[in-house]
Amino acid sequence: MTPLMLWRWLFAGLISASGAKTMRKILKIVHIASEVAPFSKTGGLGDVARSLPKSLSRLGHDVCLITPLYTKSINKTEYKLKLIFSNVKLRLNSDETIIVNYWQGQLLENLPVYFIECGKYFSKHKALYGASNENARFLVFDVAALKLLSLLKFEADIIHCHDWHTGLIPYYLKHDFRYSKTLKNAKTVFTIHNLVFQFGHNWWEVPAAEKDYGRGPIPHLDDPRLERINFAKRAILSADIINTVSEQYRSEIMTKKFGQDLHQILRNRSDRLFGIVNGIDYYAYNPEKDQTLSNNFSWRNLSGKTENKFHLQKFFGLPIGRNIPVISMTSRITFQKGFELMLKILPDLLNLEVQLIIIGTGDQKYISELRKFARKFPKKLVVIPSHKANQQYETQVYAGSDLLLLPSNHEPCGINQLIAMRYGCVPIVREIGGLYDTVEDYNPATGRGNGFTFNREDPVDLFRAIIRALENYRNRSAWTKLVQRVMKQSNSWEIPAKKYIQLYRRVKHL
């Protein structure tokens, strides 16, 4: 079944099963995620977990969020968190009693965020992830989240689970919690944000004989075998609906190349698998009101963007010049984000009249190589391997850059290109996943397109795309129109949020 056929099925089901009266019914929706911006964030997951619930709330639905309380990075006082339940005992398949506290904050006036505090699992490290007992941590989180819904008596229509960290929730609702009075009518939606990540460790390092086939009981909390349990697989097998963050990625993950060893079970459930491309929060990302910028601007008046470029060049110690194209990369410095490819063309790129700003944490082998080039080309290349700096300077970099480079090996959706376009920064991307769905190759003859794309994972193709972008940059009049076009197009959450409501209403009648 093609994506178009799936959506026709969806709409037909809504009309026949629901009717106009049901279409207006307010839904009770809970989102559960391991990170929620601005409280906690490592990447796009945190943005989505914040922005989608806000958009659903603005559409009039009853929405709440549940996330861990990382006590070393989330300041209770700063976010005005209130303790609502204390010393709650969790019943787990272990001799040990787990004690949790529940705190409440908010994203909007009618959008509560509930935090699960557990000293043993979420208070020891400043980093959100990377513990040796990662599966145990998020098993406790999943059970604690379901327990909280019972305590709140929140009779959810939809429990929306984000990524592998929440993968046991659909499984538990089919097994341990199937008799819950509060949760018995809840339907589950499981969103795959990145299929590479399936549980707390690398799935490809698990010997075949020890792999989790998704059907057996969950090992005890203190059983080392728990760290082999594949949370994502169990969610795919148990969830009422599975979706991912772009239509193209939906198609890709059902292939052996991109399916990360789960392609067959995804094919088996293709009738329950949807793709909805992410949006961005237009309230949070707005160049007309962004207080971090040196000058605010809009597509109607781009003079402020030029001033932001001068400010960016000066801030990073680069020669100041309006006609020098500034290219930025603001992502994890990893193989996935295309840095293997990037390093192959970097010597040739830096011999051109360009300036390149790279910000983000990642693999040391790539960072070391980039730093070597930065020392050799100090007036052309800036490398800041810092996640904090990425968050701090993100919109300033987009506002001051002419081009965003994202040559990803794979990219489920991508948020960076959407934010960049909002700030008049034209993307250069590989035609993969959500990048394919959101960036159309620019044709100077017709004026169509909003970026520059290449198809193959090939350094020559990447370099050609960059050269095309730089050649078009020299035509100032056409470039201004292109910048205006990418700024005017809508990538807000308004349309995706409505698609999610349609999906929720359909799943209610399955």
Beta strands, then each sheet from edge to edge (+ up, - down):
strand 1: 28-32
strand 2: 62-68
strand 3: 82-90
strand 4: 98-108
strand 5: 111-117
strand 6: 158-162
strand 7: 187-192
strand 8: 241-244
strand 9: 273-275
strand 10: 326-330
strand 11: 355-359
strand 12: 381-384
strand 13: 403-406
strand 14: 426-430
strand 15: 452-454
sheet 1: 3+ 4- 5+ 2+ 1+ 6+ 7+ 8+ 9+
sheet 2: 12+ 11+ 10+ 13+ 14+ 15+
end
